[in-house]
Amino acid sequence: MGPASAQEAKPQLPNGEKATVRIGTNLVAGLYYPAGGALCRVLAKSGLLRCLIESTNGSTANIRGLLAGELEFGIVQSDWQYHAVQGSASFRDSGPVKSLRSVMALHAEPLTLVVRDGAGIDSFEQIKGKRLGAGPVDSGQRILFEILAAAMGWRLQDLTINSAGTEEAVQSFCAGDLDAVLLMGTHPNAATQKLLGACKGKLLSVAGPAITKTIADRRYYALATIPAGLYGAQQAEATTLGVRATLVTTDKVPSELVYTLVKSVSENFAEFTAQHPGLAGLKREEIAEYGLTAPMHEGAVRYFREVGLIR
C-alpha cells in the first residue's frame, strides 16, 4: 500500500481540532519520562496531533491505562509486554490482554557485567566460583542471571551470590568484597560510572551459546550494545542482552494515529535519539523488531512496510 493521502494523514476530531494522544511513561526520574517527551517533540513536527506525557508507575500501570482508555500509547518493558499477551505473571488472574498491540521498540535496558580488576574474570563463563552481586531475587538482573545460569548448567547452590540491592552491591564491590556485579538498566548511569571509575572495574560482554539460546527461547529478551566511550575514552563497547523499552497501544487506537507517530519518529530519527543519552544506542532498523511480542498495530505495519523495515 502506498503512502497515505494528505486527507488520510490528518487524524482530526469532528470539530476540526487536533486529536490528542497521551503517552504513559514512568516516574519523572526514570528514562521512560524523557523518552515520552522525545516522542512528543518529534510528533509535534507532523503538526497533526497534540501529545501529552503522563507520569505513571511504569509498565503494568501503562497497560492498565491503555485498557481503561486513559492512554493512547504506553512505554512498556518488553518482558511485561510478553506477560500481558500471554496472561502470565501479574496478568495471570485477569488473563491475556488480547487487544494489546506493539508499535515500536525503543531503547535497550541491558544486563551489565562489571568485574574487579585482578579477579581473573575475562568472560561471563568465568564468574562461576567468584563472589557475584546478582541483585535481589525479584530484580530483573537476578531473574535473567538465573535463566543464564540454568542455560550454562550451573547450580545456584554452587555459586557465591550476594543478593544486595544496587547501592549496597556497588559499595561491596568498591570495598573488594565482590568480584563481579550484575546490573540492568539504561546507560549511562551513576552506578556503572562509579564501578568503572572510582572503583576501577572492567566492563565485559555477556556473550556465548547460552546467551544466544536464551534470546531464541524468550523473545522478550534481545541483543543489546553498551556503546564505547559512555564512561570515558578507555571504555570499550560491550555486547550483551536484556529487555527493551517498547511502545504499545491497543487495537482500538485508530490506524492513522499510530502511522503518524511511527512516521514522525522514523523521519526525525537522529533528532529523536539525540534528545537523551539513553536513546543514543538505538538504531532505526531495530524499532520494528526487538522485544515486540504483541501483534503489531496495523498503522505501524503499514509504515514499516512502506519503508522496508518489515516485509
N, C-alpha and C positions, 0 to 999 in steps of 0.2 A: 504494500500500500504506500502511496506517495505521501509527501508532507501534507499536513492539514491546511485547509484553506484559511485565509485571513479571518473569515467569519467563524469557522470552527474553532480556531485557536484562541478565541476570546471568551473565556468562561465568565459570563456576566450573570448577575441577578436579574430577575424580571424588570425591576425598576431602573436598570441601567447602571447600577453601582457595581464596583468591582467585587467579585467574590472574595471572601476572607478564608484563609487556611490557617489553622492552629497546629503548631508542631510541638508535641510533648518531648521534653528533654530529660533533665535530671536536676539535682540541686545546682545552684549557681556556681559553686566552687569546682564542679567537675567539667569534663571536656564536652559532654553532650550539650550543655547550655550554649557555649560559644559555637559549637558545630551547628546548632539550630540557628544561631544568629547568622552564620556564614551562609546557610541555606536561604534564609530570608533575604539577605543582601543580594545574592545573585538572582533570586526570584524577582526582586524588585526591578531588575533590569528589563524584564519582559513587559512591564507596565500593565500587566493584565490582572494581577492579583494583589490583595493585601495579605500580609503574612505576620503572624504573631507567634512569639516564642512563649511557651508555657513551662514554668519550672515545676517539676513533679518529683515523685520518689523513684523514678527510674523505669526500667524495662517493663516490669509487670504492671505498674501503675499506668504506663502509657498504653499497654494493650487493653487494660480495663477502660481507659478513657476513650479509646477508639470504639470499643463495643457500645459504650454509653452514648456515643455521638458527641462527646465533649471535645474531641480532637479529630482532625482530618489526617494527620500524619504523626508518627511517633518514632523516636530513636530507641532501638531495642537491641540488646546484646544478642548475638546470633544463637547462643545456646537457649536463651529464653524464647526466641522465635521458634526454634525447633520444639521445645517443650509445649508451647501453646498449640502448635499444629498437631502434635502427637497426643495432646491431652495427658501429659506426664508431669512429674514434679508437682508444683503448686496448682497446676491445671487439671490434676487427676480427678478431683471431685466434680468440677464443672464440665469436664470433657473437652474434646478437641475444638479449637477455635476455627471452624471451617470457613469463616468469612475473611480471615486474615490474608493479606496479600503483601508480598515483598515488592519494594520499589527499587532500591539500590543498596549496594554495600558502601559503607563509609570506612573510617579509619580502623586499623588493626589495634588490638589490645593483646600484645604478645607476651608469651611466657618468657621471662628474662632470667638468665642464669649468670650470676656473678660469683667468681671463685677467688679465694685468697691466694695471693702470690706466694709461691713456695709450698702450696698444699699438694702438689703433684697431680693436679687435675688439668688435663688438656682437652677433654671431651666430655660430653654428657655421660657416657658409659662409665667414666672413672669416678663419678660421685658416689658409687656404691662403696660402702665401707667408710665414707667420710662423714663428718658432722654437718648435717644439712638442715638449714632453716627452710621448711617447705610450706609454712603458713598454717593458720588454724584449719581444723578438719573440714570446715564448711566453706573455705575460701576457694576462689577459682583456681589459684595455682596449686593448691593441695589436691583438689579433685583431679585436675589434669595430670599432676605428678603421679598419683596413684594409678591412673589409667596407663601412663607410660611405663611405670614400674612393672605392672602386670604384663604389658607387652614385651618387656625385657626379660620376663621370667624371674623377677626379683620377688622375694617375700618381704613384706613390710616389717615383720618382726626381726628380720636380719639387718635392717637399716637403722642408723642412728639419726632419728628425725626430731627436730625441735619444732614445736607447734606454736611458737610465739607469733604475735602479730608483726606487722612490718616494722614499726618503730623499734620494738624490743629486739627483733632479729638483726636489724642494722646495727644496733648498739653491741650485740653479742659478736657479730662479725668483726666490728671495728676493735673490739677488745681481744680478738684472737680466739674466741670460744666457738666459732663456727668456721668451717672450711668453705662452705658454699651457701648461697641464699637464692631462693626462687621467688620472683615477684611476678605479678601480672597487672598490666595497665598500659596506658599510653605513654609515649615518650616525647620530649624529655620529662623527667620527674625528679623530685628532690631526693627521694630515697636512693635511686640509682646514681645520681650525681654524687652523693656522699660516699656510697660504696666504692665507686670508681676513682673518686678524687681523694678526699682526706684519708680514706681507709685503704687506698691503693689496691683495690680489687681489679679483676680482669673479666671482661665481658666475653662469654663464649656462645657459640652457636649451639642450638639444640637440634641435632640432625641425625639421620640414620634410618635404617629399615623400620624400626619400631615407630618412629615419628611418621613416616610415610604411610604405614598401615593404619595408624590412629586417625589420620586425616581421611583416608579412604573409607574407614568404617564409621566415622562420625562426621557427617557433612557440616555440622555447626562449628567444627574447627577448621582452620585454614592456615596455609603458609603465611608467614609474616617476616618482614625485614626490619631490623633496627638500623637506620642509616648511619653511615660513618660520620664522625665529627660532631654528633649531638652533644657529646660530653668531653670535648677537647679534640685537638688536632690529631692526637695519637690513637683515638678510639676507632677501631676498625668496624666495618659492617658485620652484623651478626644475623644469621638466618635462623628462624625458629618457627613456632606455630602458636596459635592462640585463637581467641574468639575475635569476632568482628562486631563493630557497631554497625547496625543496619537500619535503614529507613523502611518503615512498613506503613500500611494503610489497610482499608477493608474494601471489599467488593462493592460497597455502597458509594464510595467516593467516585465522582464522575471521571471518565477516561481523560477528558481534556485537562482537568486539574493536574492529574498525575503526569501526563505528557508534557505539560508546560513546565512543571517543576524539574523533571529529568532533563529536558532540553536546556533549561536555563543553567543547570549545573554543568552539563557536558560542554556547552558552548562558552562558558566562562570558567573553565576548569582550573586554569592557572591562578586566576583571581580567587577562586573558592579555596584551593589548598594553601594559598599564601596567607590566609586570614588567621591561622593558628599553627604553631609548630607541630602539634599533634596530628594535623591533617597533611603535613608535608610529604609523608611517605606514600600517600595514596596515589595509585596510578589509574588513569582513565579506563584502561581495559579491565580493571578489577571490579568496577562498580556494578557490572551486570552479572557477576559470577560468585564471588566469595561469600559464604555464610548464608545464602538465600535458600531456606528450606521450605518456606511457604510458597504457594503458587505465585508467579509474578503477575502483577496487575496488568490488565490489557493495555493501559496507557503507556506503561513502561516498556512492555513488549513491542508496541508499535514503534516507539522512538528507537529503541536499541536495534531493531531490525533495520530501520531506515539507515542507520549509520554503520551497520555491520558488526556491532558488538555481540549480537546473537544471530543465529540463523532462523 
